[in-house]
């Protein structure tokens, strides 16, 4: 499974959405991505990529696209 597939799977499973809903998705655009859903998504991504997010990155993670930017940082080293 590629990193993009893992990333997408975490979103789809945690937020109960389809792949077609991912592009442009932002925090609180859907009811499932509230504060509780956000922490579930963060936990799923940490498990999928065997990382621990910094608190600032958890706060900054406010969209599907921004999440890819954050994971691509040197400290996480996830390539898409």
Number of C-alpha atoms within 10 A of each C-alpha: 6 9 13 13 10 15 22 17 19 21 24 17 13 19 18 12 15 12 11 7 11 15 10 10 15 15 16 14 11 11 10 15 22 14 12 10 17 21 14 18 20 21 16 19 23 16 12 14 15 10 15 14 18 11 9 8 14 15 10 12 21 16 18 18 14 16 17 16 14 18 22 14 11 9 12 16 12 17 13 12
